[in-house]
Amino acid sequence: MTIARGWRALGLAIVAMLGACDELFEEERRDDEALARAAVAIAAQAESEGAADEPHGESIDDCMDRVRRDTPPSVQETIEAIGYDELLRDSCRARVAEDERAIEPCRQIEARLVRRSCEARVAIAARDPALCPSGATGHDPLCLALAARDRALCRGAPHLEREACRALLGEANACDTSIAPPMCQDLVARHRRRLGSVEPMTEVAPATREEPELVVSFVRVREGEPDEPVGEETALNSFDRGARIRSESGRTILELADPLGLSVVTHTGHPSIVLRVPLPPPDGAEDARLETRVGTLAAEVQIAHPDLGSLHADEGRVEITHLSRELGGRVEGTFSVSCRQTPAAIRVAGHFRTFIRDVSGTFDDPLRDLADEPVSAEMAPE
């Protein structure tokens, strides 16, 4: 199918999409995101159906001349109607950026979703996770896994993308186990050209081969009464998608939490936990580093429990027994904390094992492995 036929077919779909947007959004709310999604869909359709016709090594202006010739007037009118006059040029910017493995053309794109799509294309084509688009919850996890060509990192992606991620990285029948196989197959088709032929992975780092695990127990403590066990949970989804290392106010934080946050408890019926532990700087000063972290900068533990409600640790201890700070590295540790719940207190203890799904900063200079010496952070009373 030619690019022109692809544009023509998608033009009708975009018109229908815009009609739906009018019903979904309030009148006073701008639909920039919906328009950007339409633009991404137009560009993706042109890529998937006309990739064979696209020459490599062309400039943005040459691409523009070609796309204008191949785009039917009716589709150009639709583009004008949605108010995205730069769509064709932004599509060419993304095309050239991917071809040249260069992120700069992406930065000239104003529409956020289109720019993120461009950045993901470049990162995946260049095999450079550091170029993946990022937001409030870190780098896009699907992009990270595809750019790193690491099937184990697919666990960090949202559930609807995990099987597609595995399929793209060599697990041929992964979409068969998806809760939405057609959506999975569409996602695979969209990304296939960017990856090319990917051989099944024959070796995975030991750190990423193990399944995440979290076992946690809850005990209600009342003065003058026997301790009352509330229950124990295993394999909580809180840590299923891995941990994140990020910068915050000049500090490096290890955050173990579902990207959706504590609100996920309302959907799962299980407790949800967030652990945030300040990490010492990688300056090689082992003794000074450990001393400055104990009792100075507090670890943070928050819990949402379907029966106990919201809990915040007032005191306790978090110990990291193994930490490899690179993308895909292993994290293991234990925690024992106490949370006030008048007239009682809830004592929470557990151990966990998961992986690093995202690292703020560069990925080409992994920080050292801290496995030989535990890192401890005492909970400071509020």
ChimeraX attribute file (.defattr): number of C-alpha atoms within 10 A of each C-alpha:
attribute: neighborCount
match mode: 1-to-1
recipient: residues
	/A:1	12
	/A:2	13
	/A:3	22
	/A:4	18
	/A:5	16
	/A:6	22
	/A:7	24
	/A:8	19
	/A:9	14
	/A:10	18
	/A:11	21
	/A:12	13
	/A:13	14
	/A:14	21
	/A:15	16
	/A:16	11
	/A:17	15
	/A:18	17
	/A:19	10
	/A:20	12
	/A:21	13
	/A:22	12
	/A:23	9
	/A:24	10
	/A:25	12
	/A:26	10
	/A:27	9
	/A:28	6
	/A:29	7
	/A:30	10
	/A:31	17
	/A:32	15
	/A:33	13
	/A:34	18
	/A:35	22
	/A:36	20
	/A:37	19
	/A:38	25
	/A:39	24
	/A:40	22
	/A:41	16
	/A:42	24
	/A:43	23
	/A:44	18
	/A:45	18
	/A:46	24
	/A:47	19
	/A:48	17
	/A:49	16
	/A:50	17
	/A:51	15
	/A:52	11
	/A:53	11
	/A:54	15
	/A:55	11
	/A:56	11
	/A:57	11
	/A:58	15
	/A:59	15
	/A:60	19
	/A:61	12
	/A:62	12
	/A:63	22
	/A:64	18
	/A:65	14
	/A:66	14
	/A:67	20
	/A:68	14
	/A:69	11
	/A:70	16
	/A:71	18
	/A:72	17
	/A:73	12
	/A:74	13
	/A:75	20
	/A:76	17
	/A:77	13
	/A:78	15
	/A:79	22
	/A:80	13
	/A:81	12
	/A:82	18
	/A:83	12
	/A:84	17
	/A:85	13
	/A:86	15
	/A:87	22
	/A:88	21
	/A:89	18
	/A:90	26
	/A:91	27
	/A:92	25
	/A:93	26
	/A:94	31
	/A:95	25
	/A:96	23
	/A:97	24
	/A:98	23
	/A:99	18
	/A:100	17
	/A:101	19
	/A:102	17
	/A:103	23
	/A:104	13
	/A:105	21
	/A:106	26
	/A:107	16
	/A:108	12
	/A:109	20
	/A:110	12
	/A:111	20
	/A:112	14
	/A:113	20
	/A:114	25
	/A:115	24
	/A:116	21
	/A:117	20
	/A:118	27
	/A:119	27
	/A:120	30
	/A:121	28
	/A:122	31
	/A:123	27
	/A:124	25
	/A:125	21
	/A:126	20
	/A:127	20
	/A:128	21
	/A:129	27
	/A:130	20
	/A:131	22
	/A:132	27
	/A:133	22
	/A:134	16
	/A:135	8
	/A:136	6
	/A:137	14
	/A:138	17
	/A:139	21
	/A:140	20
	/A:141	26
	/A:142	23
	/A:143	29
	/A:144	28
	/A:145	30
	/A:146	27
	/A:147	24
	/A:148	20
	/A:149	24
	/A:150	20
	/A:151	23
	/A:152	22
	/A:153	28
	/A:154	26
	/A:155	24
	/A:156	27
	/A:157	22
	/A:158	15
	/A:159	13
	/A:160	16
	/A:161	21
	/A:162	23
	/A:163	30
	/A:164	30
	/A:165	30
	/A:166	26
	/A:167	23
	/A:168	28
	/A:169	25
	/A:170	17
	/A:171	17
	/A:172	13
	/A:173	12
	/A:174	19
	/A:175	25
	/A:176	15
	/A:177	11
	/A:178	18
	/A:179	12
	/A:180	13
	/A:181	16
	/A:182	12
	/A:183	15
	/A:184	22
	/A:185	18
	/A:186	12
	/A:187	19
	/A:188	20
	/A:189	14
	/A:190	13
	/A:191	18
	/A:192	16
	/A:193	13
	/A:194	19
	/A:195	17
	/A:196	10
	/A:197	11
	/A:198	13
	/A:199	11
	/A:200	14
	/A:201	13
	/A:202	6
	/A:203	8
	/A:204	12
	/A:205	12
	/A:206	10
	/A:207	18
	/A:208	22
	/A:209	15
	/A:210	13
	/A:211	14
	/A:212	22
	/A:213	19
	/A:214	21
	/A:215	15
	/A:216	20
	/A:217	17
	/A:218	19
	/A:219	17
	/A:220	21
	/A:221	20
	/A:222	15
	/A:223	9
	/A:224	6
	/A:225	8
	/A:226	9
	/A:227	13
	/A:228	12
	/A:229	13
	/A:230	14
	/A:231	10
	/A:232	14
	/A:233	13
	/A:234	14
	/A:235	15
	/A:236	18
	/A:237	20
	/A:238	26
	/A:239	25
	/A:240	20
	/A:241	24
	/A:242	29
	/A:243	29
	/A:244	26
	/A:245	24
	/A:246	18
	/A:247	15
	/A:248	9
	/A:249	6
	/A:250	6
	/A:251	13
	/A:252	17
	/A:253	20
	/A:254	23
	/A:255	20
	/A:256	26
	/A:257	22
	/A:258	22
	/A:259	21
	/A:260	11
	/A:261	14
	/A:262	19
	/A:263	11
	/A:264	18
	/A:265	20
	/A:266	13
	/A:267	7
	/A:268	12
	/A:269	11
	/A:270	18
	/A:271	23
	/A:272	24
	/A:273	25
	/A:274	19
	/A:275	19
	/A:276	19
	/A:277	25
	/A:278	22
	/A:279	22
	/A:280	20
	/A:281	12
	/A:282	13
	/A:283	9
	/A:284	10
	/A:285	10
	/A:286	14
	/A:287	8
	/A:288	11
	/A:289	16
	/A:290	16
	/A:291	13
	/A:292	12
	/A:293	19
	/A:294	17
	/A:295	14
	/A:296	12
	/A:297	17
	/A:298	20
	/A:299	26
	/A:300	23
	/A:301	26
	/A:302	17
	/A:303	20
	/A:304	21
	/A:305	17
	/A:306	14
	/A:307	10
	/A:308	14
	/A:309	11
	/A:310	15
	/A:311	19
	/A:312	18
	/A:313	23
	/A:314	17
	/A:315	20
	/A:316	21
	/A:317	21
	/A:318	25
	/A:319	18
	/A:320	23
	/A:321	17
	/A:322	19
	/A:323	24
	/A:324	19
	/A:325	22
	/A:326	21
	/A:327	27
	/A:328	27
	/A:329	22
	/A:330	26
	/A:331	25
	/A:332	20
	/A:333	19
	/A:334	18
	/A:335	18
	/A:336	19
	/A:337	20
	/A:338	23
	/A:339	22
	/A:340	16
	/A:341	16
	/A:342	8
	/A:343	8
	/A:344	12
	/A:345	17
	/A:346	25
	/A:347	21
	/A:348	22
	/A:349	19
	/A:350	18
	/A:351	18
	/A:352	20
	/A:353	24
	/A:354	25
	/A:355	33
	/A:356	26
	/A:357	29
	/A:358	28
	/A:359	22
	/A:360	16
	/A:361	12
	/A:362	14
	/A:363	17
	/A:364	11
	/A:365	8
	/A:366	14
	/A:367	14
	/A:368	13
	/A:369	15
	/A:370	17
	/A:371	15
	/A:372	9
	/A:373	13
	/A:374	14
	/A:375	23
	/A:376	23
	/A:377	24
	/A:378	20
	/A:379	24
	/A:380	17
	/A:381	10
	/A:382	7
